[in-house]
Structure formats: structure tokens, C-alpha cells
Amino acid sequence: MAKQRLSVVVTRRLPEEVETRLSELFDVRLRDDDTPMDRSDLAEALKTADVLVPTVTDEIDSALISQAGDRLKLIANYGAGVDHIDVATARQRGVLVSNTPGVLTDDTADMTMALLLAVLRRIPEGLHVMQSDAWDGWAPTAYLGGRVAGRRLGILGMGRIGQAVARRASAFGMQVHYHNRRRLRPEIEQALEATYWESLDQMVARMDVISINCPATPSTFHLMNARRLKLMKPEAVIVNTSRGEVLDEAALTRMLRAGEIAGAGLDVYERGTHVNPRLRELPNVVLLPHMGSATREGRIEMGEKVIINIKTFDDGHRPPDQVVPAML
């Protein structure tokens, strides 16, 4: 007798290759358009599916998970971050949670460097001048930015992405410093030529560039708060490709407007798509629409990880990328 296929609900449109493979392996329900499910649709999916495949735009909180049906056994997140999923409640309900770590490391590190370069070298200002046909020609003092080589880069969070940023920054001639929950092993630290700071305050006060590369957890909420932002040198800049909640966006905006911080490059925001309008007005701020992982290769690899996690679970084994509260 043929085994009944798992019922899988996918909350957003995924790359065609991923959707096709999911359809071949499982009884899958796909989205017709690329809009987020509303809360009632998510609740219905949790009641009727064996597996839910959500994304970062889906808030799977305790109240929703408490409504889940007996069938739900796995939340296979399409993405590495799981701060939008109440993992502890899922575990209490006997629901496993998996994610897709590792596949977006290089893409996000590339975007971190792109934002760093864009802010320091004033690239958006140059683009605006050219696109508005306002360029009068070269001038010795026009659009002067700052040299990247020789600057001190302070990396907040030295996991996979932080280390990838460190390697790229070293290639640009930057001096790499970092703060992390745990100090790296000496051989890794030596290979990265990175200086460890136990005190985040002391590191922040001495850096030319701060790069936020830590996950969003209760302990990292507003880790870069108003007090720490005030420790930064007035000529320093900050880049965030991690999670918006790590950075106090209101305090950052006030300080940028006051000239207390030289610039910022942001790919993520504290209130999701609701970006502080005052940030948009500043010429020394580069804003991107959460593009850090936006490569075709990366998104397909994310989907492949989701499929492996579901298939492994379907075969009676622990998903290779299972998330447990102790990891958060």
C-alpha cells in the first residue's frame, strides 16, 4: 500500500524549481500570488497541514501555534532566522521547527560590504546626480567619501556571516575587530586577523565602521541602543544586514540628523516594512529592501534545505536543521 503523502502548506511564492520539487514529493498547497498570508489563513494552514513552510514575513506566535491541529508536526522555515516563530511553544506542542542555515552566508556578507562601500564612498549620491542629469564634470572636491583601507571594522556577531564579512573586509585592507557571545577559537581568530573585545561598549567607541551580524533574540533586542550609539565616533558609520530589532532605529535617526553619526547602511528595519520616513530624507543613509539574501542561487539553496528537512522528517528521522530553544 502506498504511503500517504505529507500535506505541506507554503505561505509565499518560492522559486519555480523549489515549488516543482515540493509538488513532486508532497501534497503541497502553493500560493497563487506573492503576498503574505493573513492571520486567518495562517491559522487555517496550521490546523490542516502536516508541515508549514513559512517565511520571515509570517508571525507564527504562541497564539497561532496553540490553534494548530493534531496533524501539524513540522514548521520548516524558509530562512535562517526564526525569531518570527515561537519555538518554545512549538516544542511544547510536539511540533518540530527547522531552518535553512549556512546557504545565505556569502550573499549577506557581500551585501554588507556593498552597503559599507556605498555609504563610505557616497555611491547613491553619485547615482542620483547622474540619473538626474545634473553632473557638471569632475572637480577635485566633489563627492569626497572616505577610504575603506585602514579603517577599523567592528563586527557585532561573529558567526558564519560575521566571519565571512571579516574575510572580505581584510581583503579591502580593513582592521577587523569583533564582539561575540563567545570568543572564537585562537586558530580562527588568527586566520581572520581579528581582535576580540569582551566589552561591546569599548569596541563601539573605537571603531570607524560597525557591522551588525548577530541574530535577533531577547538578549540582542536594541543591543545597539541610544546609549551605545552615542559611544560611536561622529565620523563612524553603521551597517545592519541582520535584524532591525537589534538597532534602536529612532535613536539612530535622531543622531544621524544631528550629525552625531556620519552615516548608515540598512537592509533591515525595526518595524519591518514601516521605515522611519526621516531616514529616507538623509543623503548619508543607504536603504535597501531586505536584499541581503536576494540571489537566485541562495533562494534555490534555501528551498533545497527546506525539502531535505521535510523529506528527512517524512522518512522518520530528525531534520538535519532542527532548531531547539537552546540554540536561540
N, C-alpha and C positions, 0 to 999 in steps of 0.2 A: 504494500500500500504506500503510495507516495506521501511524503511528509508535507504537511500543510505549510505554506509559505508564511513567513512573518509579515504582519501588517506594519508598514512603515509610512509615517507621515512626514513630509518635508515642508518646512514652513516658508521657504523662499525659493526663487528660481536659482538653480545651480548650473554650472557649465553643462552643455549638452552631453558631453562624454560621460559625465558623472550621472546625470539623470538616466541615460540609456542603460548604463551598467546596473544601477539600482533597480530599474524596471525588469531587467533580465533575471535578477536574483531574488527579488522580494515582491510582495503585493504592495506596491508603492502608490501613494497619493501625492501627486506633484501640484505645484501652484500654476495656475494659468497666467498669472501676471506677477511682476516682480514688486509686489507691495507686501509689507508685513501683515501677518495675521493679526486681527484684533483679539482682544482678550477672550471673547466668547468662542472664537474659532480655535484658539489655543486650548481652552478648557475642553471643547468637544474632541479635539485630537488626543488629548491626554486620557480621555475616557474610553476611546475606541481603538487606540493603536497599541501594538506591542512595543514599537520603537518610535520615538520622536526625534527628528533631526532638526534642531533649532539653530539659529544664528545669534550673533551678538545683539541684534535688534529685538530679540524676543525676551521679555522679562518673565522667567519661569520661577516665580517666587513660591513661598511656602503655601500661600492660599490656593494657588493653582495646583500645585503638586498634591495637596490634600484632597482635591477633587478627582484625582486620577482614578481610572478604573483598575480592576484587578489584572487586566491584561498587560498594562504598562510595566515593562521590565528594564528598559534601557532608554536613556536620553543620550543620544550620540551627537554631541555638539559639533557643528561645522565651524571650527575655530579653536584656537588655543586657550583663550581666556574664558573662564567660566564664572566670572563674578556676577553674571546675569542669571545664574542658576543657583537655587538654594540646595547645595549639595548635601548638607546635613539632613534636611527634611527628606530629600530623595532617599538617602541611605536608610532613614528610619522607616520609610515605606517599602523598603526592599527593592528600590529602583536604582540600578547602576547608572553612573554618569561617566562618559568618556569624552575625550577632546582630541585635538589634532596638533600636538606639539612638534616643534622642530622644522616643519616644512616652510615656515614663513620667515625663518631667521635671516637669511641673506636679503630677502626683499625688504624687510623692515629696516635692516641695517643700512641698506642702500638709500632708503628714503630719509633716514636720519641724517646721513651725510649730505643728501640733496638739500634738505632744509637748512642745515648748518651753513652750507655754501651759499644758498640763496639769501640768507639773512646777512652774513658777513660781507658778501660781495654785491649786495643790493640788486640782485638779478631782477626781481619783479619790477623795480623802478625803471630799470633799463628796458624791459619788455614793454612797459606802459608807454614810455617815450617813443619807442619805435612803432608800436601799434597805433598810436595817435598821431603819427607823422609829425612829431614835434622836435625831432633831433636836428640841431643846428651844426653838428660836426664835432670832432674831437676837441677837447680842451684839457689842459693839464690838471685842473682841479675839479673836473666834472665827475660825479658819481663815484667819489672815492670811498671804497669799502675798506675792509681790514684783511691783512694777510692771514691765511689759515696756519701756515707752518710756524711752529714755535709757540703757538697758543696752548694753554693748559685746558684740557678737556676733563671735566668731572662727570663720570658716569654713575648715575644712581640706579643700581641694579645690575649686577654682573653675571646674569645668566647667559643663556645661549646668545640672545640678541645683543646684550651688553658687550660680550666678548667679541662678537662679530663687528660691532661698532669700533671697539678698541683696535682691532686689526686694521680696519680701514683708516682710522684716524692716525695710526702710526705711519701708514704709508703716505699720508699727507704731511708728515713731519710734526704732528701734534704731540704734546706730552700727555700721557694718559694717566689719569688718577681715577679712583673709584671708591664708592661706599657700597657695602653689601651686607645682608643679614649675616652671612658667614664669609670669612676671608677665604680667598682662593688658595688652593694648594701652591706651595712655593714654586714648583716647576711651571705651573700655568701662569702664575704672576710674572715669573721671569720671562717666559716666552712672549707674553703680551707687553713686557716692559712697563708694567702698570704699578702705580704706587697706591697702597691701601690706606684709607682713612677710617679709623674706628668712629671718629666723630663726624657726622654729616655736617654739622654747623661749621666746623673748622675747614672742611673741604670746600663747602659752598663759598665761604668768604675769600678763598684764594684762587678760584677758577675764572677763566675767561669765557668758557662755554660750559653750561650744564646740560647734560642729555638725560632725560628721564626714560628709563628702560626697565622699570620694575612693574610687577603685576599689581592690579587693584585688589587689595584685601582690606579688612577693617583696620589693620595696622598701618597701611600706606595711604589711607584717606587723608588728603590735604597734608601729605608729608612735606611738600613744598608749600608751606602756609605763608601768611603775610610776614611773620617774624623771620622765617628763613629767607624769603625773597629779599628782605631788607638787608640781609647779610651780604648779598651779591654786590660785586663792584659795579659802579654806574656804567662802566664800559663793557660789562659782561652781557651775554645773550643766553637764552634758554630755549631748548628744543624738546618737544614732547611727542613721541610716537607710540606711547604705551597706552595709558588710560587717562582720560580727562580728569577723573576724580582725584588723582594724585596731586594735582596742581590747583591751588586756590585761584580760580580764573578771575574773580572780581578783584582780588588784591593785585594780581599780575597786571590787569588792565589799568588800574589806578597808577601803578608805578611806571608803567610804560608811558602813559600820558604825561606823567610828571617828569619824565626823563631820568628816573632813578634806575632803570634798566635799559640797556641800549637797544635790545630787540628780542624778538621771539619767533620761533617757527613751530607751528602747531598743526598736528594731523588729527588730534582727538580733543574732545571738549567735555567739560564737566556736566553739561546738560544735554548731551547727545547732539541732536541737530540744531538745538537752540543756542546759537553762538552769540556771545555778547556783541551787540551792534557797534559798540565803541571800539572793539578790536578791529573791525573792518575799516575803520577810518584812518588807522595808523600806517604810515608808509614803511615803518621799520618792523612790521609784523607780516609774516607769510602764513597764510591759512590754506590748508588743503582739506578736502572732504574725505577723511579717513581712507587715504590711498596707500598706506604703508604696505599692505599685503596684496595690493591690486596688480598682480601679474597673472597672466593666463596660466603659466606653469604652476604658480603657487596655489591658485584656486583649484586646479585639477588635482594636485597632490593632496590638498585638504580633503577633497571628495574621496580620493582613494583611501585615505586613512579612515574616514567615516565608514566606508564599505568594509574595510578589513575589521574594524571594531565590531560592526554588526554581524558580519559573517562568522567571526570567531565566537561571538556570543551565541549565535544560532547553532554552532557546532558543539555547544556545551562547554566552552572554555571561557576563561576570564578575558575580557577585551584587553588588548595589549596597552591601550592608553587610558585605562580606567583611572578616574580621579577620586581621591579619598580626601576627607577633611584635613588630614594631617599634612597634605601637600600644599594647602592654601595658606 
